[in-house]
Amino acid sequence: MKYSAVEAYNDSELTELIKKLDQNEITDFFSDSKNIIHKRYVSDAVLLFTYALNQLDTIPSAGSRESHVLTGDAYFSEFYSALANHGEMQVVHDMVEISKDLSSRKSRQYENALELSDSELKYLLFAPLLYLMDNGYVTTDLDNVLGCFIQNMNRSELAYIINTKGEG
């Protein structure tokens, strides 16, 4: 049996998913067109990728584990679909490399229970978004937005910071 997509990928699906993300200063930044320098679909896809990674970092309640995992999987799927559709394989490769680095760093953090500076936490949570800024996809104003988010966040929700496996 031959498998193929039913219809061509549509960037509006990506846009709709972005609108459904938690509304905060980060999603507000990405919603404002003046902050996107070029290739909105790259910025939107990487934002979803970041949310998928961060979804994996939180511990779901017992009743929401399945939806927790499926949401992350849906975000990853849209990321890959959008970038593959546009031939942005270098961005996909770069995100895979960033993801591998983040996994290693988070594992070390979990095992050693190190004290994290704000800049280290910003990298652990938002390395893909920092990539967008460093590579000219979004304005450098993003750095301040991420800094404010870090200052106001509840760090105890992150398993690798509170050294929790999530069983229970």
C-alpha positions in Angstrom: 0.0 0.0 0.0 1.3 3.4 -0.9 1.0 6.2 1.6 0.8 9.8 0.7 -0.5 13.1 2.1 -4.1 13.7 1.4 -3.5 17.3 0.5 -0.6 19.7 0.4 0.7 21.4 3.6 -1.0 24.7 4.3 0.8 27.3 6.4 -2.5 28.5 7.8 -2.6 25.3 9.9 0.7 26.4 11.5 -0.7 29.9 12.2 -3.8 28.4 13.8 -1.7 26.3 16.1 0.3 29.3 17.1 -2.9 31.1 18.1 -3.8 28.3 20.4 -0.6 28.4 22.4 -0.6 29.8 25.9 -0.9 33.6 25.5 2.1 35.3 27.1 4.8 37.8 26.3 6.5 35.3 24.0 3.4 34.4 21.9 2.6 38.2 21.8 6.1 38.8 20.4 5.6 36.3 17.6 2.1 37.6 16.9 3.4 41.0 16.1 4.6 41.1 12.4 7.1 43.9 13.1 9.1 41.4 15.2 9.5 38.9 12.3 12.3 39.9 9.9 11.7 37.2 7.3 10.2 33.7 6.7 7.4 33.8 9.2 6.8 30.0 8.7 10.3 29.4 10.0 9.7 31.5 13.1 6.3 29.9 13.7 7.6 26.4 13.2 10.5 26.9 15.6 8.2 28.5 18.1 6.1 25.2 18.0 9.3 23.2 18.3 10.3 25.1 21.4 6.8 24.6 22.9 7.1 20.9 22.1 10.5 20.7 23.9 9.2 22.6 26.9 6.1 20.4 27.0 8.5 17.5 27.6 10.1 19.3 30.5 6.9 19.7 32.6 5.4 16.9 34.6 1.7 16.3 33.7 -0.9 15.3 36.1 -1.8 11.6 36.1 -5.0 12.3 34.2 -3.4 14.4 31.5 -0.3 12.3 30.5 -1.7 11.1 27.2 -2.8 14.5 26.0 0.5 16.0 27.3 2.5 13.6 25.1 0.1 13.9 22.1 0.3 17.7 22.2 4.1 17.7 22.1 3.9 15.2 19.2 1.5 17.4 17.3 3.8 20.4 17.7 6.8 18.4 16.5 4.8 17.1 13.5 3.8 20.6 12.5 7.4 21.8 12.8 8.7 19.1 10.6 5.9 19.4 8.1 6.2 23.1 7.7 9.9 23.2 7.3 10.0 20.1 5.0 7.3 21.6 2.8 9.4 24.8 2.4 12.7 22.9 1.9 14.2 24.4 5.1 16.3 21.3 5.9 19.2 23.3 7.3 16.8 24.7 10.0 15.6 21.2 10.8 19.2 20.0 11.1 20.1 22.9 13.3 17.1 22.3 15.6 18.0 18.6 15.9 21.6 19.6 16.9 20.2 22.1 19.4 17.8 19.5 20.8 20.6 17.0 21.3 22.7 19.7 23.2 19.7 20.6 25.3 19.0 17.0 26.2 22.6 16.6 27.4 22.5 19.8 29.4 19.2 19.0 31.0 20.3 15.5 31.9 23.4 16.9 33.6 21.3 19.5 35.4 18.9 16.8 36.6 21.7 14.5 37.8 23.8 17.2 39.5 21.1 19.6 40.7 23.2 22.6 39.8 22.1 26.2 40.5 21.0 27.7 37.2 21.7 31.4 36.3 19.0 33.2 34.4 21.0 33.1 31.2 21.6 29.3 31.5 17.9 28.8 32.1 17.1 31.0 29.1 19.2 28.8 26.9 17.7 25.6 28.3 14.2 26.8 27.7 14.6 28.9 24.6 17.7 27.9 22.6 15.6 27.4 19.4 14.2 30.9 19.8 17.6 32.3 20.4 18.7 30.6 17.2 15.9 32.6 15.4 17.3 35.8 16.8 20.9 34.9 16.1 20.1 34.0 12.5 18.1 37.1 11.7 14.6 35.6 11.6 13.3 37.8 14.4 14.3 41.1 16.0 16.8 41.2 18.9 13.9 42.5 21.1 13.2 38.8 21.7 16.1 38.6 24.2 14.4 41.1 26.5 11.0 39.3 26.2 12.7 36.0 27.1 14.5 37.6 30.0 11.2 39.0 31.4 9.6 35.6 31.0 12.4 33.9 32.9 12.2 36.4 35.7 8.4 35.8 36.2 8.3 32.0 35.7 7.7 29.3 38.2 10.9 27.3 38.0 9.5 24.5 40.2 7.5 23.3 37.2 10.6 22.0 35.5 11.5 18.4 36.3 15.2 18.8 35.6 15.3 21.7 38.1 13.4 20.2 40.9 15.0 16.8 40.3 11.7 14.9 39.9 11.1 11.9 37.6 7.3 12.4 37.4 6.2 9.1 38.7 3.2 9.1 40.9 
